[in-house]
Each structure stands twice: as structure tokens, then as C-alpha cells.
Amino acid sequence: MCSKILQTAVIGLGRIGWQTHLPLLQKNTDKFRICAVVDPIAERGMEAEKTFGVEHHYCTLEEMLAEQTPDLAIVCSPTMFHADQTIQLLRHGVHVFCDKPVAENLERTHAMFEEAKKADRKLMVFQPRRTFPNSFAIKQIMESGKLGKIYQMKLFIHGYGRRNDWQAFRKHGGGMLRNYGAHYVDQMMYLIGEPLVPLMCHTDCIASLGDADDVCKIVLHAPEKGVLVDVDINQASGQRVFVWALYGKNGAAVLRKYDNHWTLCYFDPAELGPNQACEDLAAPDRKYPQEIKPIPFREEDFYPVNVPDFAQCFYDNLYDYILNNAAPLVSPADTIALMKTLEQCRIMAEGK
Ligand SMILES: NC(=O)c1ccc[n+]([C@@H]2O[C@H](COP(=O)([O-])OP(=O)(O)OC[C@H]3O[C@@H](n4cnc5c(N)ncnc54)[C@H](O)[C@@H]3O)[C@@H](O)[C@H]2O)c1
């Protein structure tokens, strides 16, 4: 088991770089040392010096690479820079942890992973929904077998936002299909355990102040497990709605808030009363179908157990993946499958 402190650079000091990656690196000084930060806004670099004690800040990646070669770089610049910056870093022998979405399209994604292979460096993508409490809950509910075979999974994320940053613009690689789609389609693939085939995707630009999609409906299918997936990302909805729902042959599970409180409603098939199909074209006794004995549904509250800190999981795994060849939390094949599905969705929605 190899252990050393990875000299780590953070590329992009915006929301995710500043609020998530830098504090996590600072929390894990036994594994990582922030050796440099890169951001075209020099004040942000100076702020990182003051707040996180970073010794070197640069306005461009080229300036940093001319002076130093870290072991690892966290790429959290705007999406359109991910591919070029990652490839440049890999060519200099730097491992890369890249924020989602890995790139603006599948072609660039392939180029990134090909470069990682050529350079014999690790490239992993930060997909934090995989280690969110609702992922643990869904896995635990599925493993309990209470719902029987799961045949449908739904996720509704609604809110209203007049998006006005670079994520609102197509030319900058923005839009909700890329932005949130990269989170939730990945989460569905991870939970179901196989790549998903898009059946339909519709996008719209309603409340955004840019031209990229802020309303996005995606329907996918898991052919091996036979699960239909329905993801509804709506940033132009007058009401805030958040619902996760799992439908199984013997019941359903629902989460209505970000509070880990699931409700399960299910029955034990062994307790069902007798019943039989009637193929006659006259319903017996002019009655609508009914059970002789009511279906013995029981309701149960459910909270996931043993839920670790979602982001810490990634940093622990990243370290072990780089130094000890542990299995990555997000494999290259997973990322390529996700980007392929998102690209197919985009083509369905935009027709090209
Ligand atoms: N994993 C998550 O949960 C999560 C959350 C938010 C954002 N993200 C992803 O992180 C990336 C950054 O998003 P954000 O919301 O932090 O953006 P942001 O707008 O808040 O910050 C971007 C930062 O990058 C800097 N920057 C611009 N061009 C750069 C360049 N060429 N090189 C280096 N830095 C550059 C900007 O000055 C800014 O400081 C996006 O790809 C986004 O999808 C992921």
C-alpha cells in the first residue's frame, strides 16, 4: 500500500472549486497538499493564498506547467475548458480529477481518456450524486427486496431560476441536459448498474436569460434489468417539486424532500388472496375488477443507514485509485457510457 502526499493543483476557483474542492483538500492534508491554483482572475488566486495558504497562484495553466508539475490536478473550470486542460495536464504526466460534465461532447471525452491511456495517468470524474444519501437509500431499498422487481424509477427536480451565468449559454457548453443531466443520468446508471438507452429527450429554454435548455425531460431504458427511467429537470416550474419514486412489482418507495425520509408502501405476495384472470368478453356480474381480499399493503418509513460524507468518499477513493490502483468510484467506461447517452439525448432533443 503506497502512501505519499499528492501535490495537487486546483484549476478554476469558482463555486465548486472554492466551496467544495479546496476545503476538501484542506481537510485531507495527510493525503493532498495544495501546491498551486489557476484562475484567470488574479484576485481569486490571491484570495486562495490568504484563505487556504496556497503558495503559488497562476492566471493560466501554461504558466503553472512552465514552473511546476503537480502529481494531481482538480479541473473545475467552466466545462468548455475541461478537455483541453485535461489533455494538457495528462501530457505533462499529471493525474486529473475532472468535474462533471467531463467535456462538452463524446468526441472530446474519448480524446481525454485516450490521452490518459497514452500517458499512463489516471483520469476520474467527480459525480457526487453517486455517494449522496439518496443513492445509499435506493441501493438499500433495492437490496431489501421489499418492492419486488423494480420496473420504473422517476426523479423530478423542479424550481424556478432565470439562469444568467455561463451555464445559460450553448456556446459555453451550458444547459440543463449537460449540467444536471450529467448528475442524474449518471446516478440512474450507477444505481441500475448498466448503461441506459434513451427513448426520448425533450429540451426547452423557458425562464433562462441565455439560449441553453433549462427544461429537460429524459426517458431512458435499462434493457438488461428492464427498468424504465424518467428524469424531469425543470428550472422554469412555478412550484418547487422534488420527488424520487421507485416502482416495484410489490410496492413503491417515495422521497419527497432532501431529508432522507422515504415512505415505502408494499405487500408480501405470499399474503395475497386468491384471484384469477377471466378472458371472457363479459365482465362477470357486471363488476369492475376487484380483489376478494384487499391487497395487504403496509406503510413504512425508511431512512438510509451508514451514509458517509459524500465528497469525502470521492477524495478517499481518488487517492487510492491514483496510488494503490483501487477500483475507481467512476470508471472511464462509466463516463464514456454517460456521455454517449447524453449525446444521444441531445441529438433527440435538437435533431442534430
Ligand atoms: N460536481 C458538482 O456538484 C458541480 C457543481 C457545480 C459545478 N460543477 C462543474 O464545475 C465546473 C465549474 O463550474 P462552477 O459552477 O464552479 O463555475 P463558476 O462560474 O462558479 O467558476 C468558474 C471559475 O473558473 C475560472 N475560469 C474561467 N476560465 C478558466 C480557465 N481557462 N482556466 C481556469 N479557470 C478558469 C473562472 O474565473 C471562475 O473562477 C463546471 O464544469 C460545472 O459543471 C460541478
The ligand as a Tripos MOL2 file, in Angstrom:
@<TRIPOS>MOLECULE
LIG
   44    48     1     0     0
SMALL
NO_CHARGES

@<TRIPOS>ATOM
      1 N1        -19.9000   18.2960   -9.1110 N.am      1 LIG1
      2 C1        -20.7720   19.2400   -8.8140 C.2       1 LIG1
      3 O1        -21.6680   19.0710   -7.9960 O.2       1 LIG1
      4 C2        -20.6440   20.5620   -9.5250 C.ar      1 LIG1
      5 C3        -21.2560   21.7080   -9.0050 C.ar      1 LIG1
      6 C4        -21.0580   22.9230   -9.6690 C.ar      1 LIG1
      7 C5        -20.2930   22.9620  -10.8280 C.ar      1 LIG1
      8 N2        -19.7420   21.8220  -11.3180 N.ar      1 LIG1
      9 C6        -18.9310   21.8450  -12.5520 C.3       1 LIG1
     10 O2        -17.7120   22.5430  -12.2610 O.3       1 LIG1
     11 C7        -17.3110   23.3250  -13.3640 C.3       1 LIG1
     12 C8        -17.1900   24.7800  -12.8920 C.3       1 LIG1
     13 O3        -18.4690   25.2480  -12.5060 O.3       1 LIG1
     14 P1        -18.6670   26.4080  -11.4260 P.3       1 LIG1
     15 O4        -20.1140   26.4310  -11.1330 O.co2     1 LIG1
     16 O5        -17.7070   26.2700  -10.3090 O.co2     1 LIG1
     17 O6        -18.2910   27.6790  -12.3140 O.3       1 LIG1
     18 P2        -18.0060   29.1970  -11.8190 P.3       1 LIG1
     19 O7        -18.5080   30.0820  -12.8680 O.co2     1 LIG1
     20 O8        -18.5170   29.4030  -10.4390 O.co2     1 LIG1
     21 O9        -16.4130   29.2470  -11.7270 O.3       1 LIG1
     22 C9        -15.5670   29.0640  -12.8130 C.3       1 LIG1
     23 C10       -14.1900   29.5200  -12.3880 C.3       1 LIG1
     24 O10       -13.2680   29.1170  -13.4050 O.3       1 LIG1
     25 C11       -12.4970   30.2480  -13.7370 C.3       1 LIG1
     26 N3        -12.0340   30.1010  -15.1180 N.ar      1 LIG1
     27 C12       -12.5880   30.6180  -16.2440 C.ar      1 LIG1
     28 N4        -11.8290   30.2440  -17.2970 N.ar      1 LIG1
     29 C13       -10.8210   29.4960  -16.8050 C.ar      1 LIG1
     30 C14        -9.7100   28.8460  -17.3910 C.ar      1 LIG1
     31 N5         -9.4960   28.8720  -18.7330 N.pl3     1 LIG1
     32 N6         -8.8430   28.1780  -16.6060 N.ar      1 LIG1
     33 C15        -9.0290   28.1210  -15.2730 C.ar      1 LIG1
     34 N7        -10.0590   28.7340  -14.6640 N.ar      1 LIG1
     35 C16       -10.9430   29.3900  -15.4310 C.ar      1 LIG1
     36 C17       -13.3900   31.4540  -13.5150 C.3       1 LIG1
     37 O11       -12.6400   32.6510  -13.3650 O.3       1 LIG1
     38 C18       -14.1020   31.0230  -12.2410 C.3       1 LIG1
     39 O12       -13.3600   31.3800  -11.1000 O.3       1 LIG1
     40 C19       -18.3730   23.1170  -14.4470 C.3       1 LIG1
     41 O13       -17.9270   22.1370  -15.3300 O.3       1 LIG1
     42 C20       -19.5830   22.6080  -13.6890 C.3       1 LIG1
     43 O14       -20.4230   21.7640  -14.4490 O.3       1 LIG1
     44 C21       -19.8830   20.6400  -10.6720 C.ar      1 LIG1
@<TRIPOS>BOND
     1     1     2 1
     2     2     3 2
     3     2     4 1
     4     4     5 ar
     5     4    44 ar
     6     5     6 ar
     7     6     7 ar
     8     7     8 ar
     9     8     9 1
    10     8    44 ar
    11     9    10 1
    12     9    42 1
    13    10    11 1
    14    11    12 1
    15    11    40 1
    16    12    13 1
    17    13    14 1
    18    14    15 2
    19    14    16 1
    20    14    17 1
    21    17    18 1
    22    18    19 2
    23    18    20 1
    24    18    21 1
    25    21    22 1
    26    22    23 1
    27    23    24 1
    28    23    38 1
    29    24    25 1
    30    25    26 1
    31    25    36 1
    32    26    27 ar
    33    26    35 ar
    34    27    28 ar
    35    28    29 ar
    36    29    30 ar
    37    29    35 ar
    38    30    31 1
    39    30    32 ar
    40    32    33 ar
    41    33    34 ar
    42    34    35 ar
    43    36    37 1
    44    36    38 1
    45    38    39 1
    46    40    41 1
    47    40    42 1
    48    42    43 1
@<TRIPOS>SUBSTRUCTURE
     1 LIG1         1 GROUP 0 **** ****
